[in-house]
Amino acid sequence: MKKFLNAFVKDEDGAVTVDWVVLTAAIVGIAIAVALTIEDGLQAVATDISDGLAAAVTEALT
């Protein structure tokens, strides 16, 4: 039993997994924060593009 406990304490595979989970969570959190920050600007640009395309199609058809 003592041998098993020593091997368990020395095993670092779990620690590496925890590191990757924390790093991934941080990256996802940052990505969500950036997306929420630029959401209004992106919506405005998408509306402008949509309006421009609709005007171009209308002009081309007439």
C-alpha positions in Angstrom: 0.0 0.0 0.0 2.8 2.4 0.8 4.4 1.7 -2.6 1.1 2.6 -4.3 0.8 5.9 -2.3 4.3 6.9 -3.1 3.7 6.2 -6.8 0.5 8.2 -6.7 2.2 11.2 -5.1 5.0 11.2 -7.6 2.8 10.8 -10.6 2.5 14.1 -12.5 0.1 13.2 -15.3 -2.9 14.6 -13.4 -1.1 17.9 -12.8 -0.4 18.3 -16.5 -4.0 17.7 -17.2 -5.1 20.3 -14.7 -2.7 22.8 -16.3 -4.2 22.2 -19.7 -7.7 22.5 -18.4 -6.9 25.8 -16.7 -5.2 27.2 -19.8 -8.0 26.1 -22.0 -10.6 27.7 -19.7 -8.6 30.9 -19.7 -8.4 31.0 -23.5 -12.1 30.4 -23.8 -12.9 33.1 -21.2 -10.7 35.6 -23.1 -12.4 34.7 -26.4 -15.8 35.2 -24.9 -14.8 38.6 -23.4 -13.4 39.7 -26.8 -16.5 38.6 -28.6 -18.8 40.4 -26.2 -16.7 43.5 -26.4 -16.8 43.8 -30.2 -20.3 42.4 -30.7 -21.9 45.8 -31.3 -19.3 46.9 -33.9 -19.6 43.6 -35.7 -23.3 43.9 -35.9 -23.0 47.4 -37.3 -20.6 46.2 -40.0 -22.7 43.2 -40.9 -25.8 45.5 -41.3 -23.8 47.9 -43.5 -22.6 45.0 -45.7 -26.1 43.6 -45.9 -27.6 47.0 -46.9 -24.8 47.5 -49.5 -25.4 44.1 -51.0 -29.2 44.6 -51.1 -28.7 48.0 -52.8 -26.2 46.5 -55.3 -28.6 43.7 -56.2 -31.5 46.1 -56.5 -29.5 48.3 -58.8 -28.3 45.4 -60.9 -31.8 44.1 -61.4 -33.2 47.5 -62.6 
